[in-house]
Amino acid sequence: MSPMTKLLIATAAFLATHYLSSTPLRARLINALGNNGYLVLYSAAAVATLVAMIWAYYRAPFIGLWYVPALRYVPLMVMPVSMALIACSLMTPSPTLVGGDRLLKNEEPARGILRITRHPMMWGIALWAASHIFARGDAASLIFFGGFLVLALSGTALIDRRKRTTTGTDWQRFERATSNVPFAAIAGGRNQLKLAEIGWIRLLVGIALYVVMLMLHSYILGARPY
């Protein structure tokens, strides 16, 4: 089996593991294993497929698809935004997260970064993946980062569908006040941009993460970031 085939299989397994939560099999596994048992199984499978995916990527040959020197600088411009979205997501309670349904009862459930997009984590990952696809320009990177890009973008729709089914009118109220695509709700007059709610601390944490990743990029990933 060629290294590229292994990467394709690992990426497909990684995606399949994450899509499991949006299929009827999820409910069956929870009934059989209990919620904690399901979470343990799901987490183990997700980590195992991610490790396999990374292992296959670093052993895949370089097959160039395009070479545009200017595109190498795309991550330098995009990653600060990506890290800010991820940091804000981790530091902001959200109804989209596990156990966050209670937040839908709040008078104003969409605050802070959620005014920009109700899926800041997914969009942060999507920007990270897309910027690296442009910068790298090879087949293995297209498969590897493309897997994350597909998962992030499709994941926003899958989360919306699952929440719409399980939480009913509370989610519908939240959905009307927010948008999947960043800034769409604000542009449509359904919400307002309030930077004070996001907070400079969250944004600075995101920038700090970007700087740390930039400094360690060559040591951890074996490739210069520019």
Backbone as CSV, one residue per row, in Angstrom:
resi,resn,N_x,N_y,N_z,CA_x,CA_y,CA_z,C_x,C_y,C_z
1,MET,0.844,-1.192,0.000,0.000,0.000,0.000,0.882,1.245,0.000
2,SER,0.638,2.152,-0.919,1.461,3.350,-1.049,1.203,4.322,0.098
3,PRO,2.183,5.185,0.393,1.984,6.188,1.457,0.776,7.090,1.204
4,MET,0.511,7.453,-0.051,-0.626,8.315,-0.351,-1.940,7.589,-0.097
5,THR,-1.972,6.298,-0.392,-3.179,5.513,-0.108,-3.426,5.442,1.391
6,LYS,-2.367,5.254,2.155,-2.499,5.228,3.615,-3.035,6.557,4.133
7,LEU,-2.567,7.654,3.550,-3.044,8.979,3.967,-4.525,9.145,3.629
8,LEU,-4.933,8.696,2.466,-6.337,8.774,2.076,-7.220,7.964,3.024
9,ILE,-6.776,6.750,3.364,-7.553,5.887,4.256,-7.630,6.500,5.655
10,ALA,-6.498,7.015,6.153,-6.474,7.625,7.488,-7.375,8.850,7.544
11,THR,-7.352,9.665,6.491,-8.199,10.855,6.447,-9.671,10.478,6.391
12,ALA,-10.000,9.461,5.591,-11.385,9.003,5.497,-11.862,8.455,6.846
13,ALA,-10.986,7.723,7.548,-11.350,7.182,8.863,-11.542,8.307,9.877
14,PHE,-10.695,9.329,9.810,-10.811,10.488,10.690,-12.155,11.189,10.498
15,LEU,-12.533,11.388,9.240,-13.806,12.036,8.946,-14.980,11.161,9.384
16,ALA,-14.899,9.861,9.101,-15.986,8.945,9.455,-16.212,8.919,10.958
17,THR,-15.124,8.958,11.716,-15.240,8.953,13.175,-16.019,10.162,13.675
18,HIS,-15.736,11.319,13.110,-16.406,12.548,13.552,-17.838,12.657,13.033
19,TYR,-18.098,12.075,11.874,-19.461,12.110,11.348,-20.387,11.136,12.082
20,LEU,-19.796,10.228,12.845,-20.591,9.248,13.586,-21.620,9.904,14.490
21,SER,-21.249,11.039,15.086,-22.142,11.711,16.030,-23.387,12.283,15.363
22,SER,-23.412,12.290,14.033,-24.569,12.823,13.315,-25.406,11.712,12.673
23,THR,-25.149,10.461,13.053,-25.888,9.330,12.493,-26.700,8.645,13.594
24,PRO,-27.687,7.830,13.224,-28.477,7.083,14.221,-27.641,6.124,15.062
25,LEU,-26.454,5.763,14.558,-25.591,4.854,15.310,-25.162,5.456,16.639
26,ARG,-25.079,6.771,16.695,-24.691,7.446,17.937,-25.653,7.102,19.074
27,ALA,-26.943,7.201,18.809,-27.945,6.900,19.840,-27.867,5.439,20.262
28,ARG,-27.621,4.554,19.311,-27.523,3.128,19.638,-26.316,2.841,20.534
29,LEU,-25.201,3.502,20.227,-23.999,3.303,21.045,-24.191,3.864,22.447
30,ILE,-24.878,5.000,22.549,-25.134,5.573,23.871,-26.040,4.653,24.682
31,ASN,-27.042,4.067,24.047,-27.928,3.125,24.738,-27.176,1.891,25.204
32,ALA,-26.206,1.457,24.397,-25.460,0.246,24.730,-24.340,0.493,25.731
33,LEU,-23.662,1.644,25.611,-22.469,1.913,26.422,-22.690,2.940,27.518
34,GLY,-23.811,3.666,27.447,-23.998,4.801,28.340,-23.291,6.009,27.764
35,ASN,-23.651,7.187,28.231,-23.068,8.405,27.676,-21.570,8.484,27.901
36,ASN,-21.114,8.130,29.105,-19.675,8.180,29.399,-18.909,7.156,28.577
37,GLY,-19.482,5.978,28.449,-18.829,4.943,27.654,-18.710,5.339,26.196
38,TYR,-19.757,5.973,25.697,-19.725,6.444,24.304,-18.656,7.519,24.125
39,LEU,-18.574,8.459,25.069,-17.586,9.531,24.963,-16.163,8.985,24.988
40,VAL,-15.930,7.963,25.823,-14.606,7.346,25.879,-14.274,6.682,24.544
41,LEU,-15.233,5.927,24.009,-15.013,5.251,22.729,-14.803,6.253,21.609
42,TYR,-15.628,7.268,21.582,-15.536,8.291,20.539,-14.201,9.021,20.612
43,SER,-13.786,9.412,21.818,-12.526,10.134,21.994,-11.341,9.272,21.585
44,ALA,-11.369,7.997,21.967,-10.274,7.092,21.622,-10.169,6.919,20.107
45,ALA,-11.310,6.764,19.452,-11.312,6.603,17.996,-10.840,7.873,17.306
46,ALA,-11.268,9.029,17.825,-10.871,10.307,17.224,-9.366,10.523,17.347
47,VAL,-8.805,10.222,18.517,-7.364,10.393,18.726,-6.584,9.407,17.866
48,ALA,-7.031,8.164,17.820,-6.328,7.131,17.051,-6.287,7.473,15.564
49,THR,-7.425,7.920,15.012,-7.453,8.264,13.585,-6.653,9.534,13.300
50,LEU,-6.641,10.474,14.248,-5.842,11.689,14.065,-4.356,11.355,14.047
51,VAL,-3.915,10.503,14.970,-2.511,10.087,15.010,-2.133,9.371,13.719
52,ALA,-3.020,8.476,13.250,-2.754,7.760,11.998,-2.666,8.727,10.822
53,MET,-3.509,9.729,10.835,-3.531,10.731,9.771,-2.228,11.535,9.749
54,ILE,-1.770,11.970,10.928,-0.519,12.728,11.031,0.662,11.865,10.606
55,TRP,0.683,10.619,11.081,1.768,9.678,10.743,1.838,9.487,9.235
56,ALA,0.690,9.288,8.589,0.664,9.064,7.142,1.080,10.317,6.385
57,TYR,0.688,11.480,6.892,1.016,12.731,6.203,2.519,12.967,6.156
58,TYR,3.195,12.732,7.261,4.626,12.987,7.311,5.442,11.947,6.548
59,ARG,4.809,10.859,6.157,5.502,9.841,5.375,5.085,9.835,3.905
60,ALA,4.174,10.718,3.567,3.717,10.805,2.180,4.740,11.570,1.338
61,PRO,4.916,11.196,0.085,5.872,11.896,-0.782,5.354,13.279,-1.173
62,PHE,6.273,14.142,-1.562,5.872,15.466,-2.019,5.533,15.391,-3.503
63,ILE,4.272,15.668,-3.820,3.817,15.704,-5.214,3.245,17.102,-5.445
64,GLY,4.025,17.949,-6.076,3.611,19.327,-6.258,2.424,19.475,-7.193
65,LEU,1.491,20.313,-6.802,0.324,20.604,-7.637,0.376,22.027,-8.190
66,TRP,0.928,22.940,-7.404,1.132,24.311,-7.873,2.280,24.925,-7.081
67,TYR,2.905,25.923,-7.661,3.975,26.627,-6.972,3.820,28.122,-7.232
68,VAL,3.296,28.804,-6.238,3.123,30.259,-6.298,3.773,30.822,-5.033
69,PRO,4.987,31.352,-5.146,5.721,31.815,-3.963,4.920,32.739,-3.053
70,ALA,4.105,33.609,-3.613,3.347,34.561,-2.797,2.358,33.864,-1.868
71,LEU,1.883,32.677,-2.272,0.907,31.958,-1.452,1.518,31.427,-0.154
72,ARG,2.838,31.348,-0.098,3.482,30.882,1.128,3.225,31.824,2.298
73,TYR,2.863,33.064,1.984,2.641,34.054,3.038,1.177,34.130,3.474
74,VAL,0.312,33.351,2.842,-1.100,33.371,3.209,-1.318,32.999,4.678
75,PRO,-0.687,31.915,5.194,-0.897,31.604,6.621,-0.463,32.707,7.568
76,LEU,0.584,33.445,7.199,1.040,34.532,8.071,-0.039,35.595,8.245
77,MET,-0.861,35.781,7.223,-1.931,36.775,7.297,-3.213,36.201,7.891
78,VAL,-3.464,34.934,7.641,-4.733,34.317,8.041,-4.690,33.749,9.459
79,MET,-3.544,33.220,9.863,-3.469,32.515,11.138,-3.757,33.378,12.370
80,PRO,-3.415,34.669,12.398,-3.827,35.472,13.559,-5.341,35.482,13.744
81,VAL,-6.084,35.565,12.635,-7.544,35.530,12.709,-8.015,34.153,13.161
82,SER,-7.392,33.121,12.602,-7.742,31.754,12.978,-7.535,31.508,14.470
83,MET,-6.372,31.892,14.983,-6.077,31.687,16.398,-6.971,32.521,17.301
84,ALA,-7.329,33.726,16.851,-8.237,34.566,17.637,-9.611,33.918,17.733
85,LEU,-10.105,33.363,16.635,-11.396,32.676,16.650,-11.370,31.465,17.572
86,ILE,-10.291,30.696,17.501,-10.179,29.494,18.338,-10.081,29.880,19.815
87,ALA,-9.269,30.879,20.122,-9.125,31.313,21.512,-10.447,31.845,22.050
88,CYS,-11.132,32.656,21.270,-12.427,33.196,21.712,-13.440,32.079,21.911
89,SER,-13.394,31.074,21.045,-14.311,29.946,21.175,-14.071,29.187,22.471
90,LEU,-12.805,28.938,22.784,-12.465,28.196,23.997,-12.801,28.971,25.263
91,MET,-12.827,30.286,25.174,-13.024,31.129,26.356,-14.427,31.729,26.440
92,THR,-15.318,31.303,25.527,-16.683,31.836,25.512,-17.690,30.706,25.641
93,PRO,-18.545,30.710,26.678,-19.596,29.682,26.780,-20.505,29.755,25.554
94,SER,-20.838,28.577,25.000,-21.627,28.565,23.768,-22.668,27.453,23.784
95,PRO,-23.858,27.727,23.275,-24.887,26.688,23.168,-24.518,25.576,22.199
96,THR,-23.518,25.794,21.353,-23.139,24.758,20.389,-22.288,23.669,21.021
97,LEU,-21.739,23.930,22.216,-20.868,22.974,22.875,-21.670,21.948,23.666
98,VAL,-21.027,20.836,23.984,-21.672,19.805,24.789,-22.039,20.393,26.155
99,GLY,-23.280,20.223,26.549,-23.748,20.753,27.826,-24.118,22.215,27.789
100,GLY,-24.093,22.833,26.595,-24.371,24.258,26.502,-25.822,24.602,26.229
101,ASP,-26.678,23.598,26.186,-28.085,23.862,25.852,-28.752,24.821,26.832
102,ARG,-28.309,24.789,28.086,-28.924,25.662,29.098,-28.737,27.133,28.759
103,LEU,-27.702,27.454,28.010,-27.441,28.850,27.645,-28.488,29.401,26.692
104,LEU,-29.194,28.510,26.023,-30.237,28.949,25.098,-31.388,29.627,25.828
105,LYS,-31.492,29.372,27.138,-32.566,29.981,27.929,-32.256,31.427,28.301
106,ASN,-31.011,31.856,28.120,-30.647,33.224,28.472,-31.418,34.218,27.615
107,GLU,-31.625,35.393,28.164,-32.350,36.427,27.432,-31.634,36.789,26.139
108,GLU,-30.292,36.790,26.185,-29.480,37.096,24.999,-28.395,36.021,24.876
109,PRO,-28.707,34.882,24.247,-27.766,33.755,24.209,-26.566,33.981,23.283
110,ALA,-26.685,34.917,22.334,-25.591,35.167,21.391,-24.828,36.417,21.798
111,ARG,-23.710,36.224,22.492,-22.907,37.347,22.951,-21.452,37.127,22.547
112,GLY,-20.687,38.205,22.571,-19.262,38.098,22.285,-18.992,37.635,20.862
113,ILE,-18.094,36.670,20.731,-17.704,36.163,19.417,-18.863,35.490,18.706
114,LEU,-19.878,35.050,19.469,-21.038,34.394,18.862,-21.880,35.360,18.050
115,ARG,-21.698,36.651,18.254,-22.392,37.630,17.414,-21.819,37.599,15.992
116,ILE,-20.553,37.250,15.870,-19.896,37.182,14.561,-20.224,35.874,13.855
117,THR,-20.098,34.772,14.560,-20.446,33.455,14.050,-20.763,32.548,15.235
118,ARG,-21.746,31.676,15.073,-22.067,30.759,16.164,-21.119,29.556,16.180
119,HIS,-20.193,29.511,15.223,-19.228,28.400,15.158,-17.795,28.937,15.027
120,PRO,-17.311,29.722,15.984,-15.967,30.303,15.851,-14.853,29.256,15.810
121,MET,-14.996,28.174,16.565,-13.974,27.128,16.540,-13.866,26.502,15.156
122,MET,-14.996,26.156,14.566,-14.991,25.521,13.251,-14.401,26.438,12.186
123,TRP,-14.744,27.734,12.247,-14.213,28.663,11.261,-12.723,28.925,11.485
124,GLY,-12.281,28.885,12.744,-10.856,29.000,13.015,-10.077,27.850,12.415
125,ILE,-10.606,26.624,12.561,-9.966,25.444,11.978,-10.004,25.511,10.453
126,ALA,-11.142,25.954,9.909,-11.277,26.047,8.456,-10.254,27.015,7.872
127,LEU,-10.063,28.163,8.509,-9.085,29.135,8.021,-7.665,28.584,8.113
128,TRP,-7.366,27.890,9.215,-6.050,27.248,9.372,-5.797,26.261,8.237
129,ALA,-6.772,25.400,7.988,-6.610,24.372,6.968,-6.504,24.973,5.568
130,ALA,-7.401,25.889,5.237,-7.407,26.468,3.891,-6.118,27.234,3.599
131,SER,-5.643,27.991,4.579,-4.423,28.778,4.353,-3.222,27.878,4.107
132,HIS,-3.177,26.721,4.767,-2.051,25.809,4.572,-2.154,25.039,3.259
133,ILE,-3.355,24.794,2.791,-3.513,24.180,1.466,-2.930,25.104,0.405
134,PHE,-3.283,26.392,0.459,-2.761,27.359,-0.507,-1.242,27.465,-0.416
135,ALA,-0.728,27.499,0.807,0.701,27.722,0.988,1.543,26.521,0.575
136,ARG,1.075,25.317,0.875,1.872,24.119,0.608,1.823,23.719,-0.864
137,GLY,0.639,23.608,-1.442,0.518,23.333,-2.867,0.921,21.943,-3.308
138,ASP,0.809,20.949,-2.411,1.138,19.576,-2.799,-0.036,18.646,-2.503
139,ALA,0.008,17.451,-3.063,-1.118,16.521,-2.980,-1.380,16.063,-1.555
140,ALA,-0.314,15.727,-0.821,-0.491,15.242,0.548,-1.135,16.311,1.429
141,SER,-0.720,17.562,1.271,-1.300,18.647,2.065,-2.759,18.894,1.682
142,LEU,-3.060,18.733,0.396,-4.447,18.892,-0.049,-5.347,17.864,0.630
143,ILE,-4.853,16.630,0.759,-5.634,15.578,1.414,-5.703,15.826,2.926
144,PHE,-4.548,16.081,3.533,-4.467,16.231,4.990,-5.253,17.447,5.479
145,PHE,-4.875,18.617,5.007,-5.563,19.832,5.443,-6.977,19.908,4.861
146,GLY,-7.152,19.304,3.672,-8.483,19.262,3.095,-9.459,18.489,3.960
147,GLY,-8.969,17.437,4.638,-9.817,16.690,5.558,-10.333,17.562,6.689
148,PHE,-9.447,18.379,7.245,-9.854,19.300,8.317,-10.808,20.371,7.791
149,LEU,-10.547,20.848,6.572,-11.408,21.879,5.989,-12.818,21.348,5.753
150,VAL,-12.911,20.153,5.200,-14.222,19.542,4.964,-14.950,19.298,6.283
151,LEU,-14.218,18.777,7.274,-14.834,18.495,8.567,-15.342,19.774,9.230
152,ALA,-14.544,20.828,9.194,-14.931,22.076,9.851,-16.163,22.698,9.199
153,LEU,-16.155,22.792,7.866,-17.268,23.450,7.177,-18.547,22.614,7.233
154,SER,-18.416,21.317,7.029,-19.611,20.468,7.116,-20.074,20.329,8.559
155,GLY,-19.122,20.404,9.488,-19.474,20.274,10.902,-20.402,21.380,11.373
156,THR,-20.247,22.584,10.830,-21.139,23.678,11.229,-22.586,23.346,10.877
157,ALA,-22.795,22.797,9.685,-24.154,22.445,9.253,-24.698,21.267,10.052
158,LEU,-23.830,20.292,10.355,-24.274,19.117,11.101,-24.645,19.472,12.540
159,ILE,-23.865,20.361,13.145,-24.186,20.811,14.504,-25.526,21.541,14.504
160,ASP,-25.715,22.424,13.525,-26.982,23.148,13.432,-28.155,22.183,13.296
161,ARG,-28.003,21.188,12.453,-29.097,20.240,12.228,-29.412,19.449,13.493
162,ARG,-28.361,18.983,14.188,-28.592,18.199,15.402,-29.228,19.047,16.494
163,LYS,-28.724,20.269,16.670,-29.282,21.151,17.700,-30.717,21.551,17.372
164,ARG,-30.987,21.764,16.101,-32.337,22.132,15.683,-33.335,21.024,16.029
165,THR,-32.863,19.784,15.946,-33.726,18.635,16.221,-33.908,18.406,17.710
166,THR,-32.827,18.608,18.481,-32.866,18.236,19.896,-33.325,19.349,20.821
167,THR,-33.195,20.616,20.414,-33.536,21.711,21.326,-34.711,22.570,20.863
168,GLY,-35.191,22.361,19.640,-36.425,22.995,19.195,-36.399,24.508,19.141
169,THR,-37.422,25.126,19.736,-37.628,26.576,19.605,-36.500,27.395,20.233
170,ASP,-35.882,26.875,21.297,-34.777,27.612,21.925,-33.632,27.794,20.935
171,TRP,-33.310,26.731,20.203,-32.239,26.831,19.218,-32.646,27.737,18.063
172,GLN,-33.888,27.664,17.656,-34.360,28.508,16.561,-34.209,29.990,16.898
173,ARG,-34.474,30.345,18.128,-34.300,31.737,18.566,-32.830,32.133,18.482
174,PHE,-31.954,31.246,18.936,-30.517,31.494,18.882,-30.044,31.576,17.434
175,GLU,-30.550,30.689,16.597,-30.140,30.638,15.189,-30.554,31.902,14.447
176,ARG,-31.727,32.435,14.762,-32.192,33.664,14.098,-31.317,34.862,14.448
177,ALA,-30.718,34.837,15.643,-29.896,35.969,16.087,-28.424,35.826,15.711
178,THR,-28.064,34.706,15.124,-26.663,34.452,14.782,-26.564,34.020,13.327
179,SER,-25.339,33.712,12.918,-25.136,33.188,11.568,-24.000,32.183,11.587
180,ASN,-24.055,31.252,10.657,-22.949,30.319,10.471,-21.784,31.067,9.828
181,VAL,-22.030,31.671,8.685,-20.994,32.440,7.986,-20.660,33.694,8.796
182,PRO,-19.389,33.919,9.098,-19.006,35.079,9.908,-19.542,36.400,9.360
183,PHE,-20.100,37.207,10.262,-20.604,38.563,10.006,-21.907,38.601,9.206
184,ALA,-22.451,37.454,8.805,-23.679,37.463,8.005,-24.862,38.004,8.809
185,ALA,-24.979,37.615,10.079,-26.080,38.110,10.914,-25.944,39.610,11.161
186,ILE,-24.732,40.073,11.343,-24.496,41.505,11.567,-24.825,42.281,10.302
187,ALA,-24.378,41.763,9.153,-24.663,42.436,7.884,-26.153,42.442,7.582
188,GLY,-26.854,41.410,8.048,-28.280,41.317,7.806,-29.130,42.044,8.828
189,GLY,-28.497,42.705,9.793,-29.220,43.474,10.794,-29.843,42.643,11.888
190,ARG,-29.459,41.367,11.992,-30.012,40.498,13.029,-29.172,40.512,14.305
191,ASN,-28.020,41.168,14.246,-27.150,41.263,15.417,-26.250,42.473,15.241
192,GLN,-25.456,42.751,16.283,-24.554,43.894,16.256,-23.171,43.455,16.704
193,LEU,-22.158,44.096,16.150,-20.788,43.828,16.558,-20.484,44.603,17.831
194,LYS,-20.130,43.894,18.897,-19.788,44.525,20.169,-18.441,43.982,20.627
195,LEU,-17.376,44.701,20.269,-16.019,44.247,20.578,-15.775,44.143,22.080
196,ALA,-16.445,44.992,22.859,-16.249,44.965,24.308,-16.668,43.618,24.895
197,GLU,-17.681,42.981,24.299,-18.115,41.674,24.795,-17.089,40.591,24.473
198,ILE,-16.434,40.727,23.336,-15.400,39.741,22.992,-14.242,39.856,23.976
199,GLY,-13.822,41.068,24.252,-12.774,41.306,25.241,-11.380,41.219,24.643
200,TRP,-10.549,42.171,25.010,-9.180,42.190,24.492,-8.350,41.029,25.003
201,ILE,-8.693,40.503,26.179,-7.929,39.377,26.723,-8.012,38.179,25.795
202,ARG,-9.213,37.865,25.322,-9.383,36.721,24.421,-8.613,36.928,23.122
203,LEU,-8.688,38.121,22.590,-7.974,38.413,21.343,-6.463,38.334,21.544
204,LEU,-5.990,38.831,22.685,-4.553,38.766,22.972,-4.081,37.342,23.176
205,VAL,-4.930,36.510,23.779,-4.588,35.087,23.925,-4.436,34.449,22.541
206,GLY,-5.342,34.802,21.631,-5.246,34.286,20.274,-3.966,34.716,19.585
207,ILE,-3.601,35.983,19.723,-2.360,36.483,19.125,-1.150,35.806,19.764
208,ALA,-1.210,35.585,21.074,-0.110,34.905,21.764,0.056,33.479,21.251
209,LEU,-1.064,32.792,21.028,-1.004,31.446,20.467,-0.359,31.465,19.082
210,TYR,-0.712,32.475,18.301,-0.137,32.614,16.962,1.377,32.807,17.042
211,VAL,1.825,33.671,17.930,3.262,33.939,18.061,4.007,32.681,18.512
212,VAL,3.442,31.961,19.481,4.079,30.725,19.965,4.177,29.706,18.838
213,MET,3.092,29.530,18.088,3.114,28.580,16.973,4.116,28.998,15.909
214,LEU,4.229,30.286,15.674,5.176,30.789,14.688,6.610,30.480,15.114
215,MET,6.893,30.649,16.398,8.243,30.409,16.911,8.597,28.922,16.933
216,LEU,7.607,28.068,17.203,7.871,26.633,17.347,7.596,25.840,16.080
217,HIS,7.120,26.509,15.046,6.681,25.822,13.830,7.763,24.916,13.252
218,SER,8.959,25.447,13.118,10.049,24.670,12.521,10.448,23.490,13.391
219,TYR,10.394,23.658,14.713,10.827,22.602,15.618,9.796,21.475,15.713
220,ILE,8.514,21.836,15.755,7.465,20.831,15.936,7.066,20.188,14.616
221,LEU,6.934,21.002,13.565,6.405,20.504,12.298,7.487,20.273,11.243
222,GLY,8.697,20.728,11.521,9.786,20.474,10.595,9.713,21.293,9.320
223,ALA,8.978,22.393,9.335,8.867,23.240,8.155,8.832,24.700,8.578
224,ARG,9.507,25.546,7.809,9.491,26.970,8.105,8.111,27.522,7.829
225,PRO,7.636,28.464,8.662,6.306,29.026,8.465,6.240,30.078,7.368
226,TYR,7.364,30.395,6.715,7.383,31.387,5.642,8.593,31.158,4.747
